[in-house]
């Protein structure tokens, strides 16, 4: 995420970059030392998507301040 946004790692913290998931469960987070998008917890495909063949989880990246 840091590389895609063109930011250095300290700028991720300074700008308040956050990952926003739909729903109550936070599935993704930013790794503080690398700036990578990582899974925040175990993701159970069968529980989330049940009988749907293609399972898609959407999330957004929020960046506070000017870019």
Number of C-alpha atoms within 10 A of each C-alpha: 16 17 11 8 11 10 14 12 17 12 12 19 14 11 15 12 18 16 16 16 16 11 7 6 10 14 19 21 19 19 14 12 8 12 20 15 15 11 13 13 11 8 12 9 14 10 8 12 13 10 10 10 7 7 11 10 12 9 14 11 15 12 16 13 9 5 8
